[in-house]
């Protein structure tokens, strides 16, 4: 398994040469720096720690500055570990670019879903509403809670109630890589990925059985400049 850190920029659409429209998410994948290599001998498991997007040293704490100094790089804003035997070949301080993935590979993209604030029980858990008639004192309330008779009035852990909706770690699986542009440090992934615009994401090889499919031929539109030849009319 291999992986990269990136940032979600938004969604757009591309066309294949046969005219098929493909909705894609644009991921900004700046060069990732290997900050640490964890091994079974020292840490008990194999993992590669990657750092994404520089941050000013004065905005980072001293432990972070000392940690990234071992990789001879600046402090990073987004740091994640990826458990991978394939990435263990990179040395500390090495730079991994978007060309780690190629068009046609199937990936899983993880991120933090959009936060929607405090939501009621009806919207958040699809619970039923009360009577809508006039005089009813119960329309969209949660109803009675600790009345099952055998718990002594205790609300058990995990009971569905109103609360904070969204802002959870989410993974979208089986997403196809449509295009990788190392010059612009972007990657086009078919479908949607978790999180808002400018949100951080982790792109990893899918855990599903099918790891790749034939790459699609994308229609690239370029500006065509025609040479204009001025002619003079001879008398």
Buried (B, 14 or more C-beta within 10 A) or exposed (E): BBBBBBBBBEBEEBBEEEEEEBEBBBBBBBBBBBBBBBEEEEEEEBBBBBBBBBBEEEEBEEEBEEBBEEBEBBBBBBBBBBBBEEBBEBEBEBEBBBEBBEBBBBBBBBBBBBEEEEBBBBEBBEBEEEEEEEEEEEEBBBEEEEEEEEEEEEEEEEEEEBEEBBEEEBBBEEBBBBBBEEEEBBBBBBBBBBBEEEBBBBBBBBEEEEEBEEBBEBEEEEEEEEEEEEEEEEE
